[in-house]
Every structure is written in structure tokens, then in C-alpha cells.
């Protein structure tokens, strides 16, 4: 295949990653909106729609493997394809976490809220912002931005810790709140894990550009 044809296919592969990323971002938004409004039907639809995210992951994976098998790319091009394979795995898992929040919404049902629904949506907004910029760093090969985004993961971690502490107080004060508080802690944890997945994407950007694996999401504990 001429070089122009290979580059076109590689660009198409990256465009599909961006499309998958937009699907995941929308899933995060929908999961939080359904939980906030207790829209059980919307939560069920989100769970069903997760199959679409899985499907595009498999399509991208097949395209990437086919490109490796038929073109045997070298150096930077091969690193790009390897980065794509890793990034779509993290995106697919983020979709699973959004699906998990939708399932938690079904568990909550029509139970009255424990507290104003503020911090978990803030976590979601921060995570989506990180995701959007991580994919921009992927397309533009911006390792400086990738490293910066990784430092922002602390903000999501801190919000998760705040949510956990507040809900723990509810559980200690009234045993009747334990189930609802536990479900909300699970939702918060799902968002915290999503932010960790974004840092994985950023690490792959650095690998793709610089050719080295650099762990930037080091646990503080």
C-alpha cells in the first residue's frame, strides 16, 4: 500500500477513537443525569446502549490488528497503533463505569436523596473535561498537556474522599441510610476510576510520542 493510503487508514483509526471517546463522554453525562433525576427508564436505556461502545471498541481493535498484519508499520506508526489499542480498552472500561452508575440508579429506585446532589456531578464534570483534553493531547501529540492532565486526577480523588467522608457520617448517624449511602459511594468510586483511566490514556500519549512508558498515576497511599 502506498504511504498515502497507509496514513489515511491510520487517520481513520484515530478518528474512530475520537468518536468512541465522544460516546463515552455522553454516557457519563447520561448516567449522572439519570441518577440525579431518578429516571429509571433512562438508566435502563444507558445500560442497553453500552453494547454500542463495546462494539466500536471491537471494530477499532480489528482495524488496528489488520493494519499491523498487512502493513507491518515501524517505529512511530507502530507506537500510534499500540497506543490506540490501549486507549480503546480504557475508553471501553469508562463506558462500563458509566453503565455501573446507571445500575446504581436502578438500585436507588425512588428512595429519597440523602443530600443535595452536588459533589458527584462535579466529579463527573471534571472527569469529562480531563477525558476531552486527553484525546486532544492524543491527536495533537501534546505530551505537556498529557502530563498536566494527570496532575488534575488529584482533584477527582479529593472529591471522592469528601463524598466518602460525608456519606460515612450519614451511615454512622442513621443506620437506615446505609444502603443509599453505600450506593452513592459506589457511584463516586466509579467516577474516580474513570479519572484514573484518563491518566492511562495520557500515559499512552507520552509513550506514543516519546517511546517510553512513564507511570504518571502513582497512588498517594
Order of alpha helices (4+ residues) and beta strands (2+ residues): alpha-alpha-alpha-alpha-alpha-alpha-alpha
